[in-house]
């Protein structure tokens, strides 16, 4: 049976930590920042952890 290919779009959007946690960038960060609160912009800079069923599917796409 052939190897599973990495889903390129998923690998660009999600990062896997060494401990196995899945992280993604928060949405609504790059555009129209003048209308947003500074707190929202600051919080959007940090990566957010993805858990549950979606994380399981994406880990399979990334190939870990």
C-alpha positions in Angstrom: 0.0 0.0 0.0 1.4 3.5 -0.9 2.3 6.1 1.7 -0.1 8.7 2.8 0.7 12.1 1.2 0.8 15.2 3.3 -2.1 17.6 2.8 -0.2 20.7 1.7 -2.9 23.2 2.7 -3.2 21.7 6.2 0.5 21.7 6.7 0.7 25.4 5.9 -2.1 26.3 8.3 -1.4 24.1 11.3 1.8 23.4 13.3 2.5 20.5 15.5 4.4 21.0 18.7 7.0 18.6 20.0 4.6 17.4 22.7 2.0 16.6 20.0 -0.3 19.6 20.4 -1.8 21.2 17.3 -1.7 25.0 16.9 -3.2 27.4 14.4 -3.3 31.1 13.8 -6.4 33.0 14.9 -8.6 34.4 12.2 -9.4 38.1 11.6 -5.9 39.3 12.5 -4.3 40.6 9.3 -7.0 43.0 7.9 -8.7 46.2 9.2 -6.8 46.3 12.5 -7.6 50.0 13.0 -11.2 49.1 13.8 -10.2 46.4 16.3 -9.4 46.6 20.0 -5.7 46.4 20.8 -6.5 43.5 23.2 -8.0 41.5 20.3 -5.0 42.2 18.1 -2.6 41.3 20.9 -4.5 38.0 21.6 -4.6 37.1 17.9 -0.8 37.1 17.8 -0.5 33.9 19.9 -1.2 30.6 18.3 -4.4 28.8 19.5 -4.5 25.1 20.4 -6.9 22.9 18.4 -8.4 19.9 20.3 -11.0 17.2 19.9 -12.2 15.6 16.7 -10.9 18.2 14.2 -7.4 18.0 15.7 -7.4 14.2 15.1 -8.4 14.6 11.5 -5.8 17.3 10.8 -3.1 15.3 12.5 -3.9 12.5 10.0 -3.7 15.0 7.1 -0.3 16.3 8.3 1.0 12.8 8.6 2.0 12.6 12.3 
